[in-house]
């Protein structure tokens, strides 16, 4: 991934019981019984195998801007919600080869083991995730079969993705123009994560709606007064679920 050495200014290390919040409390679950690993060439071969199903174990906003050809999205807001849904969605396909992937491979260590725990015997996952796949495929001169952009968290909003292919498969959440650039609403009382094209960024001054645009132009003291007592969690435009931040009465641009 392109990097100027300044992606993050601070390194923090925390001890956690689990590397990802999975909600699994089954004492018989063996997290070490993971699926088989796939390297770049094997991934491409699986993509051409009609007996294989690719499962994207990332969040909806990650899938929206980029994914493997014909990969299935597990519609959920958290990894904890995705695990049981993946099992449910794949029940009719237990005879298929299940290929799971995520950004760097961490989530699929747990996800592939969970699928095996639930009776799926043909389970693979991409070693190192999308990041390692793209790097190895390019090194080896293989076709890169990931379409679009790989969403990655960075210290700067303008670097919320690594361009993998030239295709732009997502659209601006405000006008519908082809666009795959995520940003956070400039209104400090919102900070909604959404996709915004340059035209709408200028029109709405980096905000997600006219309401936020108007509020962000208010004096700082008035903005603080309005934010007092307002719920301000991690707000993300969820196109797959048709939900938008309603705290500010922001309209859904798809309507």
Beta strands, then each sheet from edge to edge (+ up, - down):
strand 1: 36-38
strand 2: 52-56
strand 3: 66-68
strand 4: 72-73
strand 5: 97-101
strand 6: 123-126
strand 7: 146-151
strand 8: 161-163
strand 9: 182-184
strand 10: 193-195
sheet 1: 1+ 6+ 5+ 2+ 4+
sheet 2: 3+ 7- 8+
sheet 3: 9+ 10-
end
